[in-house]
Amino acid sequence: MTQNTQCNEHKTSTQTVTYKNRLNSWVIARLLPDTQRQIIARFRSRSDADGHMQRLRQISPEDNFVVMFDCQADESLN
């Protein structure tokens, strides 16, 4: 009996992305005009995100960055 492997691969990759997003809930976002933001990187801990953001501010002092908790990853589980 043959299996539909494409369906199984899609389900596994979706679950993996969701699990990865849950692990990396802290994000650094670049603030853009018109209240938009661009996610630069994801981190597991707030302290890792803060340290990386300090370095980004040294490299590009003209850009505005913010550390946020990305709760959208958790909402996708419901």
PyMOL Python script that loads the backbone (N, CA, C, O; Angstrom):
from pymol import cmd

cmd.read_pdbstr("""\
ATOM      1  N   MET A   1       0.846  -1.180   0.000  1.00  0.00           N
ATOM      2  CA  MET A   1       0.000   0.000   0.000  1.00  0.00           C
ATOM      3  C   MET A   1       0.888   1.239   0.000  1.00  0.00           C
ATOM      4  O   MET A   1       1.833   1.327   0.784  1.00  0.00           O
ATOM      5  N   THR A   2       0.592   2.186  -0.864  1.00  0.00           N
ATOM      6  CA  THR A   2       1.423   3.385  -0.969  1.00  0.00           C
ATOM      7  C   THR A   2       0.962   4.445   0.014  1.00  0.00           C
ATOM      8  O   THR A   2      -0.204   4.493   0.408  1.00  0.00           O
ATOM      9  N   GLN A   3       1.903   5.288   0.398  1.00  0.00           N
ATOM     10  CA  GLN A   3       1.602   6.375   1.323  1.00  0.00           C
ATOM     11  C   GLN A   3       1.745   7.705   0.620  1.00  0.00           C
ATOM     12  O   GLN A   3       2.528   7.844  -0.320  1.00  0.00           O
ATOM     13  N   ASN A   4       0.998   8.664   1.071  1.00  0.00           N
ATOM     14  CA  ASN A   4       1.137  10.027   0.571  1.00  0.00           C
ATOM     15  C   ASN A   4       2.210  10.713   1.416  1.00  0.00           C
ATOM     16  O   ASN A   4       1.911  11.298   2.457  1.00  0.00           O
ATOM     17  N   THR A   5       3.447  10.635   0.963  1.00  0.00           N
ATOM     18  CA  THR A   5       4.560  11.181   1.754  1.00  0.00           C
ATOM     19  C   THR A   5       4.567  12.695   1.764  1.00  0.00           C
ATOM     20  O   THR A   5       5.065  13.299   2.714  1.00  0.00           O
ATOM     21  N   GLN A   6       4.027  13.324   0.730  1.00  0.00           N
ATOM     22  CA  GLN A   6       3.990  14.788   0.695  1.00  0.00           C
ATOM     23  C   GLN A   6       3.151  15.331   1.836  1.00  0.00           C
ATOM     24  O   GLN A   6       3.518  16.330   2.455  1.00  0.00           O
ATOM     25  N   CYS A   7       2.050  14.697   2.116  1.00  0.00           N
ATOM     26  CA  CYS A   7       1.177  15.142   3.210  1.00  0.00           C
ATOM     27  C   CYS A   7       1.901  15.001   4.547  1.00  0.00           C
ATOM     28  O   CYS A   7       1.835  15.901   5.384  1.00  0.00           O
ATOM     29  N   ASN A   8       2.583  13.888   4.752  1.00  0.00           N
ATOM     30  CA  ASN A   8       3.304  13.672   6.006  1.00  0.00           C
ATOM     31  C   ASN A   8       4.456  14.653   6.178  1.00  0.00           C
ATOM     32  O   ASN A   8       4.701  15.133   7.285  1.00  0.00           O
ATOM     33  N   GLU A   9       5.174  14.959   5.082  1.00  0.00           N
ATOM     34  CA  GLU A   9       6.285  15.899   5.163  1.00  0.00           C
ATOM     35  C   GLU A   9       5.791  17.299   5.499  1.00  0.00           C
ATOM     36  O   GLU A   9       6.421  18.016   6.277  1.00  0.00           O
ATOM     37  N   HIS A  10       4.663  17.686   4.910  1.00  0.00           N
ATOM     38  CA  HIS A  10       4.115  19.012   5.183  1.00  0.00           C
ATOM     39  C   HIS A  10       3.719  19.127   6.653  1.00  0.00           C
ATOM     40  O   HIS A  10       3.993  20.149   7.282  1.00  0.00           O
ATOM     41  N   LYS A  11       3.097  18.126   7.196  1.00  0.00           N
ATOM     42  CA  LYS A  11       2.670  18.161   8.597  1.00  0.00           C
ATOM     43  C   LYS A  11       3.875  18.248   9.524  1.00  0.00           C
ATOM     44  O   LYS A  11       3.857  19.010  10.490  1.00  0.00           O
ATOM     45  N   THR A  12       4.911  17.485   9.245  1.00  0.00           N
ATOM     46  CA  THR A  12       6.106  17.496  10.077  1.00  0.00           C
ATOM     47  C   THR A  12       6.811  18.843  10.019  1.00  0.00           C
ATOM     48  O   THR A  12       7.233  19.361  11.052  1.00  0.00           O
ATOM     49  N   SER A  13       6.946  19.417   8.826  1.00  0.00           N
ATOM     50  CA  SER A  13       7.636  20.699   8.710  1.00  0.00           C
ATOM     51  C   SER A  13       6.844  21.800   9.401  1.00  0.00           C
ATOM     52  O   SER A  13       7.443  22.700   9.991  1.00  0.00           O
ATOM     53  N   THR A  14       5.518  21.756   9.346  1.00  0.00           N
ATOM     54  CA  THR A  14       4.689  22.747  10.034  1.00  0.00           C
ATOM     55  C   THR A  14       4.856  22.629  11.535  1.00  0.00           C
ATOM     56  O   THR A  14       4.971  23.641  12.227  1.00  0.00           O
ATOM     57  N   GLN A  15       4.872  21.416  12.047  1.00  0.00           N
ATOM     58  CA  GLN A  15       5.050  21.212  13.480  1.00  0.00           C
ATOM     59  C   GLN A  15       6.429  21.677  13.920  1.00  0.00           C
ATOM     60  O   GLN A  15       6.571  22.254  14.998  1.00  0.00           O
ATOM     61  N   THR A  16       7.439  21.437  13.105  1.00  0.00           N
ATOM     62  CA  THR A  16       8.795  21.849  13.444  1.00  0.00           C
ATOM     63  C   THR A  16       8.896  23.367  13.523  1.00  0.00           C
ATOM     64  O   THR A  16       9.505  23.898  14.453  1.00  0.00           O
ATOM     65  N   VAL A  17       8.315  24.063  12.571  1.00  0.00           N
ATOM     66  CA  VAL A  17       8.366  25.521  12.578  1.00  0.00           C
ATOM     67  C   VAL A  17       7.658  26.067  13.799  1.00  0.00           C
ATOM     68  O   VAL A  17       8.164  26.985  14.444  1.00  0.00           O
ATOM     69  N   THR A  18       6.506  25.529  14.128  1.00  0.00           N
ATOM     70  CA  THR A  18       5.772  25.991  15.294  1.00  0.00           C
ATOM     71  C   THR A  18       6.583  25.759  16.563  1.00  0.00           C
ATOM     72  O   THR A  18       6.659  26.646  17.414  1.00  0.00           O
ATOM     73  N   TYR A  19       7.183  24.596  16.703  1.00  0.00           N
ATOM     74  CA  TYR A  19       7.989  24.292  17.881  1.00  0.00           C
ATOM     75  C   TYR A  19       9.198  25.218  17.952  1.00  0.00           C
ATOM     76  O   TYR A  19       9.544  25.704  19.029  1.00  0.00           O
ATOM     77  N   LYS A  20       9.843  25.465  16.814  1.00  0.00           N
ATOM     78  CA  LYS A  20      11.002  26.362  16.791  1.00  0.00           C
ATOM     79  C   LYS A  20      10.597  27.774  17.180  1.00  0.00           C
ATOM     80  O   LYS A  20      11.318  28.436  17.926  1.00  0.00           O
ATOM     81  N   ASN A  21       9.456  28.246  16.690  1.00  0.00           N
ATOM     82  CA  ASN A  21       8.982  29.581  17.056  1.00  0.00           C
ATOM     83  C   ASN A  21       8.680  29.673  18.540  1.00  0.00           C
ATOM     84  O   ASN A  21       8.900  30.717  19.154  1.00  0.00           O
ATOM     85  N   ARG A  22       8.184  28.600  19.120  1.00  0.00           N
ATOM     86  CA  ARG A  22       7.915  28.625  20.559  1.00  0.00           C
ATOM     87  C   ARG A  22       9.211  28.688  21.351  1.00  0.00           C
ATOM     88  O   ARG A  22       9.255  29.317  22.408  1.00  0.00           O
ATOM     89  N   LEU A  23      10.260  28.051  20.864  1.00  0.00           N
ATOM     90  CA  LEU A  23      11.547  28.092  21.563  1.00  0.00           C
ATOM     91  C   LEU A  23      12.177  29.473  21.483  1.00  0.00           C
ATOM     92  O   LEU A  23      12.789  29.937  22.445  1.00  0.00           O
ATOM     93  N   ASN A  24      12.031  30.120  20.356  1.00  0.00           N
ATOM     94  CA  ASN A  24      12.672  31.410  20.113  1.00  0.00           C
ATOM     95  C   ASN A  24      11.634  32.515  20.160  1.00  0.00           C
ATOM     96  O   ASN A  24      11.305  33.109  19.133  1.00  0.00           O
ATOM     97  N   SER A  25      11.123  32.789  21.341  1.00  0.00           N
ATOM     98  CA  SER A  25      10.025  33.746  21.487  1.00  0.00           C
ATOM     99  C   SER A  25      10.488  35.188  21.585  1.00  0.00           C
ATOM    100  O   SER A  25       9.698  36.093  21.317  1.00  0.00           O
ATOM    101  N   TRP A  26      11.722  35.436  21.953  1.00  0.00           N
ATOM    102  CA  TRP A  26      12.226  36.812  22.056  1.00  0.00           C
ATOM    103  C   TRP A  26      12.765  37.243  20.705  1.00  0.00           C
ATOM    104  O   TRP A  26      13.535  36.513  20.079  1.00  0.00           O
ATOM    105  N   VAL A  27      12.370  38.415  20.254  1.00  0.00           N
ATOM    106  CA  VAL A  27      12.804  38.904  18.951  1.00  0.00           C
ATOM    107  C   VAL A  27      13.404  40.298  19.074  1.00  0.00           C
ATOM    108  O   VAL A  27      13.060  41.065  19.974  1.00  0.00           O
ATOM    109  N   ILE A  28      14.300  40.607  18.159  1.00  0.00           N
ATOM    110  CA  ILE A  28      14.777  41.976  17.972  1.00  0.00           C
ATOM    111  C   ILE A  28      14.126  42.463  16.691  1.00  0.00           C
ATOM    112  O   ILE A  28      14.212  41.820  15.645  1.00  0.00           O
ATOM    113  N   ALA A  29      13.474  43.609  16.794  1.00  0.00           N
ATOM    114  CA  ALA A  29      12.807  44.189  15.630  1.00  0.00           C
ATOM    115  C   ALA A  29      13.384  45.563  15.346  1.00  0.00           C
ATOM    116  O   ALA A  29      13.698  46.327  16.259  1.00  0.00           O
ATOM    117  N   ARG A  30      13.517  45.860  14.070  1.00  0.00           N
ATOM    118  CA  ARG A  30      13.903  47.207  13.638  1.00  0.00           C
ATOM    119  C   ARG A  30      12.607  47.974  13.409  1.00  0.00           C
ATOM    120  O   ARG A  30      11.721  47.519  12.686  1.00  0.00           O
ATOM    121  N   LEU A  31      12.509  49.142  14.032  1.00  0.00           N
ATOM    122  CA  LEU A  31      11.317  49.960  13.883  1.00  0.00           C
ATOM    123  C   LEU A  31      11.403  50.750  12.582  1.00  0.00           C
ATOM    124  O   LEU A  31      12.379  51.456  12.330  1.00  0.00           O
ATOM    125  N   LEU A  32      10.371  50.619  11.769  1.00  0.00           N
ATOM    126  CA  LEU A  32      10.301  51.273  10.471  1.00  0.00           C
ATOM    127  C   LEU A  32       9.244  52.366  10.501  1.00  0.00           C
ATOM    128  O   LEU A  32       8.433  52.409  11.426  1.00  0.00           O
ATOM    129  N   PRO A  33       9.237  53.249   9.512  1.00  0.00           N
ATOM    130  CA  PRO A  33       8.201  54.283   9.460  1.00  0.00           C
ATOM    131  C   PRO A  33       6.802  53.664   9.338  1.00  0.00           C
ATOM    132  O   PRO A  33       6.656  52.497   8.974  1.00  0.00           O
ATOM    133  N   ASP A  34       5.800  54.453   9.642  1.00  0.00           N
ATOM    134  CA  ASP A  34       4.395  54.034   9.563  1.00  0.00           C
ATOM    135  C   ASP A  34       4.080  52.873  10.502  1.00  0.00           C
ATOM    136  O   ASP A  34       3.314  51.978  10.145  1.00  0.00           O
ATOM    137  N   THR A  35       4.659  52.881  11.685  1.00  0.00           N
ATOM    138  CA  THR A  35       4.429  51.888  12.747  1.00  0.00           C
ATOM    139  C   THR A  35       4.631  50.446  12.290  1.00  0.00           C
ATOM    140  O   THR A  35       3.973  49.537  12.796  1.00  0.00           O
ATOM    141  N   GLN A  36       5.524  50.236  11.349  1.00  0.00           N
ATOM    142  CA  GLN A  36       5.856  48.887  10.919  1.00  0.00           C
ATOM    143  C   GLN A  36       7.139  48.456  11.604  1.00  0.00           C
ATOM    144  O   GLN A  36       7.896  49.281  12.116  1.00  0.00           O
ATOM    145  N   ARG A  37       7.372  47.140  11.605  1.00  0.00           N
ATOM    146  CA  ARG A  37       8.605  46.613  12.189  1.00  0.00           C
ATOM    147  C   ARG A  37       9.097  45.436  11.359  1.00  0.00           C
ATOM    148  O   ARG A  37       8.325  44.743  10.698  1.00  0.00           O
ATOM    149  N   GLN A  38      10.398  45.238  11.417  1.00  0.00           N
ATOM    150  CA  GLN A  38      11.042  44.147  10.691  1.00  0.00           C
ATOM    151  C   GLN A  38      11.783  43.308  11.715  1.00  0.00           C
ATOM    152  O   GLN A  38      12.661  43.814  12.413  1.00  0.00           O
ATOM    153  N   ILE A  39      11.441  42.035  11.812  1.00  0.00           N
ATOM    154  CA  ILE A  39      12.117  41.158  12.770  1.00  0.00           C
ATOM    155  C   ILE A  39      13.504  40.833  12.234  1.00  0.00           C
ATOM    156  O   ILE A  39      13.664  40.334  11.120  1.00  0.00           O
ATOM    157  N   ILE A  40      14.498  41.132  13.059  1.00  0.00           N
ATOM    158  CA  ILE A  40      15.899  40.931  12.682  1.00  0.00           C
ATOM    159  C   ILE A  40      16.389  39.550  13.098  1.00  0.00           C
ATOM    160  O   ILE A  40      17.034  38.855  12.313  1.00  0.00           O
ATOM    161  N   ALA A  41      16.080  39.146  14.349  1.00  0.00           N
ATOM    162  CA  ALA A  41      16.577  37.872  14.859  1.00  0.00           C
ATOM    163  C   ALA A  41      15.663  37.369  15.980  1.00  0.00           C
ATOM    164  O   ALA A  41      14.929  38.147  16.592  1.00  0.00           O
ATOM    165  N   ARG A  42      15.717  36.062  16.239  1.00  0.00           N
ATOM    166  CA  ARG A  42      14.944  35.420  17.307  1.00  0.00           C
ATOM    167  C   ARG A  42      15.902  34.784  18.308  1.00  0.00           C
ATOM    168  O   ARG A  42      16.970  34.291  17.945  1.00  0.00           O
ATOM    169  N   PHE A  43      15.494  34.806  19.577  1.00  0.00           N
ATOM    170  CA  PHE A  43      16.347  34.277  20.651  1.00  0.00           C
ATOM    171  C   PHE A  43      15.514  33.498  21.654  1.00  0.00           C
ATOM    172  O   PHE A  43      14.308  33.711  21.778  1.00  0.00           O
ATOM    173  N   ARG A  44      16.163  32.604  22.360  1.00  0.00           N
ATOM    174  CA  ARG A  44      15.480  31.826  23.402  1.00  0.00           C
ATOM    175  C   ARG A  44      15.353  32.605  24.700  1.00  0.00           C
ATOM    176  O   ARG A  44      14.399  32.394  25.450  1.00  0.00           O
ATOM    177  N   SER A  45      16.279  33.486  24.978  1.00  0.00           N
ATOM    178  CA  SER A  45      16.231  34.207  26.254  1.00  0.00           C
ATOM    179  C   SER A  45      16.310  35.715  26.031  1.00  0.00           C
ATOM    180  O   SER A  45      16.850  36.186  25.030  1.00  0.00           O
ATOM    181  N   ARG A  46      15.767  36.445  26.971  1.00  0.00           N
ATOM    182  CA  ARG A  46      15.768  37.905  26.896  1.00  0.00           C
ATOM    183  C   ARG A  46      17.193  38.445  26.976  1.00  0.00           C
ATOM    184  O   ARG A  46      17.536  39.405  26.285  1.00  0.00           O
ATOM    185  N   SER A  47      18.018  37.832  27.816  1.00  0.00           N
ATOM    186  CA  SER A  47      19.384  38.334  27.981  1.00  0.00           C
ATOM    187  C   SER A  47      20.197  38.174  26.691  1.00  0.00           C
ATOM    188  O   SER A  47      21.019  39.034  26.373  1.00  0.00           O
ATOM    189  N   ASP A  48      19.979  37.088  25.949  1.00  0.00           N
ATOM    190  CA  ASP A  48      20.664  36.924  24.662  1.00  0.00           C
ATOM    191  C   ASP A  48      20.229  38.013  23.683  1.00  0.00           C
ATOM    192  O   ASP A  48      21.051  38.578  22.961  1.00  0.00           O
ATOM    193  N   ALA A  49      18.930  38.299  23.668  1.00  0.00           N
ATOM    194  CA  ALA A  49      18.407  39.336  22.769  1.00  0.00           C
ATOM    195  C   ALA A  49      18.963  40.711  23.145  1.00  0.00           C
ATOM    196  O   ALA A  49      19.337  41.489  22.268  1.00  0.00           O
ATOM    197  N   ASP A  50      19.018  41.013  24.451  1.00  0.00           N
ATOM    198  CA  ASP A  50      19.553  42.300  24.899  1.00  0.00           C
ATOM    199  C   ASP A  50      21.019  42.468  24.498  1.00  0.00           C
ATOM    200  O   ASP A  50      21.421  43.540  24.046  1.00  0.00           O
ATOM    201  N   GLY A  51      21.806  41.423  24.662  1.00  0.00           N
ATOM    202  CA  GLY A  51      23.216  41.486  24.297  1.00  0.00           C
ATOM    203  C   GLY A  51      23.410  41.702  22.806  1.00  0.00           C
ATOM    204  O   GLY A  51      24.266  42.481  22.386  1.00  0.00           O
ATOM    205  N   HIS A  52      22.613  41.011  22.016  1.00  0.00           N
ATOM    206  CA  HIS A  52      22.720  41.166  20.566  1.00  0.00           C
ATOM    207  C   HIS A  52      22.258  42.563  20.137  1.00  0.00           C
ATOM    208  O   HIS A  52      22.828  43.153  19.220  1.00  0.00           O
ATOM    209  N   MET A  53      21.231  43.084  20.798  1.00  0.00           N
ATOM    210  CA  MET A  53      20.733  44.408  20.458  1.00  0.00           C
ATOM    211  C   MET A  53      21.774  45.490  20.768  1.00  0.00           C
ATOM    212  O   MET A  53      21.899  46.459  20.019  1.00  0.00           O
ATOM    213  N   GLN A  54      22.514  45.331  21.858  1.00  0.00           N
ATOM    214  CA  GLN A  54      23.571  46.297  22.169  1.00  0.00           C
ATOM    215  C   GLN A  54      24.593  46.352  21.038  1.00  0.00           C
ATOM    216  O   GLN A  54      25.056  47.428  20.663  1.00  0.00           O
ATOM    217  N   ARG A  55      24.936  45.198  20.504  1.00  0.00           N
ATOM    218  CA  ARG A  55      25.894  45.144  19.398  1.00  0.00           C
ATOM    219  C   ARG A  55      25.314  45.786  18.135  1.00  0.00           C
ATOM    220  O   ARG A  55      26.015  46.501  17.420  1.00  0.00           O
ATOM    221  N   LEU A  56      24.031  45.526  17.865  1.00  0.00           N
ATOM    222  CA  LEU A  56      23.389  46.138  16.701  1.00  0.00           C
ATOM    223  C   LEU A  56      23.376  47.659  16.813  1.00  0.00           C
ATOM    224  O   LEU A  56      23.578  48.363  15.823  1.00  0.00           O
ATOM    225  N   ARG A  57      23.138  48.162  18.022  1.00  0.00           N
ATOM    226  CA  ARG A  57      23.132  49.611  18.217  1.00  0.00           C
ATOM    227  C   ARG A  57      24.515  50.219  18.009  1.00  0.00           C
ATOM    228  O   ARG A  57      24.626  51.366  17.574  1.00  0.00           O
ATOM    229  N   GLN A  58      25.570  49.466  18.313  1.00  0.00           N
ATOM    230  CA  GLN A  58      26.928  49.945  18.058  1.00  0.00           C
ATOM    231  C   GLN A  58      27.224  49.975  16.563  1.00  0.00           C
ATOM    232  O   GLN A  58      27.867  50.899  16.065  1.00  0.00           O
ATOM    233  N   ILE A  59      26.749  48.959  15.860  1.00  0.00           N
ATOM    234  CA  ILE A  59      27.002  48.856  14.418  1.00  0.00           C
ATOM    235  C   ILE A  59      26.177  49.870  13.635  1.00  0.00           C
ATOM    236  O   ILE A  59      26.702  50.517  12.729  1.00  0.00           O
ATOM    237  N   SER A  60      24.893  50.021  13.965  1.00  0.00           N
ATOM    238  CA  SER A  60      24.005  50.953  13.250  1.00  0.00           C
ATOM    239  C   SER A  60      23.291  51.863  14.230  1.00  0.00           C
ATOM    240  O   SER A  60      22.131  51.625  14.566  1.00  0.00           O
ATOM    241  N   PRO A  61      23.966  52.896  14.689  1.00  0.00           N
ATOM    242  CA  PRO A  61      23.352  53.788  15.678  1.00  0.00           C
ATOM    243  C   PRO A  61      22.176  54.602  15.128  1.00  0.00           C
ATOM    244  O   PRO A  61      21.370  55.120  15.901  1.00  0.00           O
ATOM    245  N   GLU A  62      22.073  54.717  13.805  1.00  0.00           N
ATOM    246  CA  GLU A  62      20.981  55.503  13.225  1.00  0.00           C
ATOM    247  C   GLU A  62      19.653  54.733  13.193  1.00  0.00           C
ATOM    248  O   GLU A  62      18.599  55.352  13.046  1.00  0.00           O
ATOM    249  N   ASP A  63      19.677  53.400  13.327  1.00  0.00           N
ATOM    250  CA  ASP A  63      18.454  52.591  13.323  1.00  0.00           C
ATOM    251  C   ASP A  63      17.892  52.446  14.733  1.00  0.00           C
ATOM    252  O   ASP A  63      18.627  52.512  15.718  1.00  0.00           O
ATOM    253  N   ASN A  64      16.592  52.250  14.813  1.00  0.00           N
ATOM    254  CA  ASN A  64      15.924  52.022  16.099  1.00  0.00           C
ATOM    255  C   ASN A  64      15.574  50.549  16.227  1.00  0.00           C
ATOM    256  O   ASN A  64      14.915  49.981  15.356  1.00  0.00           O
ATOM    257  N   PHE A  65      16.018  49.930  17.322  1.00  0.00           N
ATOM    258  CA  PHE A  65      15.747  48.520  17.575  1.00  0.00           C
ATOM    259  C   PHE A  65      15.003  48.390  18.892  1.00  0.00           C
ATOM    260  O   PHE A  65      15.115  49.235  19.780  1.00  0.00           O
ATOM    261  N   VAL A  66      14.234  47.301  18.998  1.00  0.00           N
ATOM    262  CA  VAL A  66      13.508  47.029  20.229  1.00  0.00           C
ATOM    263  C   VAL A  66      13.478  45.514  20.439  1.00  0.00           C
ATOM    264  O   VAL A  66      13.387  44.746  19.481  1.00  0.00           O
ATOM    265  N   VAL A  67      13.558  45.092  21.716  1.00  0.00           N
ATOM    266  CA  VAL A  67      13.418  43.686  22.069  1.00  0.00           C
ATOM    267  C   VAL A  67      11.972  43.468  22.472  1.00  0.00           C
ATOM    268  O   VAL A  67      11.425  44.217  23.283  1.00  0.00           O
ATOM    269  N   MET A  68      11.348  42.432  21.900  1.00  0.00           N
ATOM    270  CA  MET A  68       9.941  42.146  22.180  1.00  0.00           C
ATOM    271  C   MET A  68       9.755  40.656  22.410  1.00  0.00           C
ATOM    272  O   MET A  68      10.549  39.834  21.952  1.00  0.00           O
ATOM    273  N   PHE A  69       8.692  40.328  23.129  1.00  0.00           N
ATOM    274  CA  PHE A  69       8.264  38.939  23.260  1.00  0.00           C
ATOM    275  C   PHE A  69       7.230  38.688  22.178  1.00  0.00           C
ATOM    276  O   PHE A  69       6.207  39.371  22.126  1.00  0.00           O
ATOM    277  N   ASP A  70       7.487  37.714  21.311  1.00  0.00           N
ATOM    278  CA  ASP A  70       6.604  37.435  20.179  1.00  0.00           C
ATOM    279  C   ASP A  70       5.562  36.408  20.601  1.00  0.00           C
ATOM    280  O   ASP A  70       5.815  35.204  20.571  1.00  0.00           O
ATOM    281  N   CYS A  71       4.403  36.889  20.989  1.00  0.00           N
ATOM    282  CA  CYS A  71       3.347  35.995  21.468  1.00  0.00           C
ATOM    283  C   CYS A  71       2.537  35.423  20.313  1.00  0.00           C
ATOM    284  O   CYS A  71       1.689  34.564  20.554  1.00  0.00           O
ATOM    285  N   GLN A  72       2.749  35.848  19.087  1.00  0.00           N
ATOM    286  CA  GLN A  72       2.015  35.316  17.952  1.00  0.00           C
ATOM    287  C   GLN A  72       2.327  33.847  17.740  1.00  0.00           C
ATOM    288  O   GLN A  72       1.467  33.101  17.271  1.00  0.00           O
ATOM    289  N   ALA A  73       3.520  33.417  18.067  1.00  0.00           N
ATOM    290  CA  ALA A  73       3.880  32.008  17.925  1.00  0.00           C
ATOM    291  C   ALA A  73       3.021  31.151  18.845  1.00  0.00           C
ATOM    292  O   ALA A  73       2.629  30.046  18.471  1.00  0.00           O
ATOM    293  N   ASP A  74       2.720  31.649  20.054  1.00  0.00           N
ATOM    294  CA  ASP A  74       1.886  30.911  20.987  1.00  0.00           C
ATOM    295  C   ASP A  74       0.428  30.900  20.552  1.00  0.00           C
ATOM    296  O   ASP A  74      -0.263  29.906  20.774  1.00  0.00           O
ATOM    297  N   GLU A  75      -0.061  31.973  19.939  1.00  0.00           N
ATOM    298  CA  GLU A  75      -1.438  32.048  19.502  1.00  0.00           C
ATOM    299  C   GLU A  75      -1.738  31.071  18.377  1.00  0.00           C
ATOM    300  O   GLU A  75      -2.884  30.647  18.227  1.00  0.00           O
ATOM    301  N   SER A  76      -0.743  30.704  17.583  1.00  0.00           N
ATOM    302  CA  SER A  76      -0.975  29.787  16.466  1.00  0.00           C
ATOM    303  C   SER A  76      -1.269  28.374  16.937  1.00  0.00           C
ATOM    304  O   SER A  76      -1.738  27.553  16.148  1.00  0.00           O
ATOM    305  N   LEU A  77      -1.007  28.066  18.204  1.00  0.00           N
ATOM    306  CA  LEU A  77      -1.265  26.732  18.718  1.00  0.00           C
ATOM    307  C   LEU A  77      -2.735  26.519  19.032  1.00  0.00           C
ATOM    308  O   LEU A  77      -3.195  25.379  19.088  1.00  0.00           O
ATOM    309  N   ASN A  78      -3.477  27.592  19.237  1.00  0.00           N
ATOM    310  CA  ASN A  78      -4.890  27.465  19.609  1.00  0.00           C
ATOM    311  C   ASN A  78      -5.771  27.203  18.411  1.00  0.00           C
ATOM    312  O   ASN A  78      -6.986  27.071  18.555  1.00  0.00           O
TER     313      ASN A  78
END
""", "prot")
cmd.dss("prot")
cmd.show_as("cartoon", "prot")
cmd.util.cbc("prot")
cmd.orient("prot")
